């Protein structure tokens, strides 16, 4: 018998003896207090690799809103309810989770979109806590790349006190998105429903306007990260391809919102898709490419960790979730 085994056995015997001795005491002890329910979600982040790049999915929470007629311009309420029920979702509530990406290329730490900044709904705003939980220092972020100017993507650029969340990072935005939302003429002629967004864009970018870098869709925004024109949801909305070594992935961002609705039914046009026909055209172009290339695809509003593989199914597509892995 080796020394280690003998010691293990001895300690095991000692423990068994202790248990026997303690037995009657334990029997007389009062019942253990129950553990109170935590009542809040656990941190939401998940890490995977694309070639040499380390990608971290960062959840910012979820927006829940009541499903009403008109949410999808070209689908009836019963059709939407059926699509939700078929996906085991509540039929009267639309759930829109938010999951942004951090990409560590080895030489650059790049964020793609930033979450709601805790300014959209009480059930979202966990991005910075989740970022901290991953060990990423906001001061170490080199670049923040923005897909489009909706508040759930840009508000996280600023903390609650309006200071910059990533003080050392360059901020890169799609040039056509900037041209549209920063145009005072477009703002004054916009319908009232869009005025709040024009104001929010000015709140977020106003004081840093001269430092913001605009990129033309199609251009590389960081080593191996290339923007893709994906207009329609907003005038300058962009998707991104991320490539390292012989692997690549694409984030389609808001080309498809809720996956159960718009991946399964690519013709459907949400009320918040500013140009519905162009959104559908863009969606099919990107999802067809993803299906043909069998590439990993991320979607900003997909179920966490918000990435998977796209296959064609019937008149639409199927999202096949990425398998969980503890190995990078
Ligand atoms: Zn969004």
Boltz pocket constraint, residues with backbone or C-beta under 6 A from the ligand:
constraints:
  - pocket:
      binder: B
      contacts: [[A, 150], [A, 152], [A, 153], [A, 254], [A, 300], [A, 301]]
      max_distance: 6.0
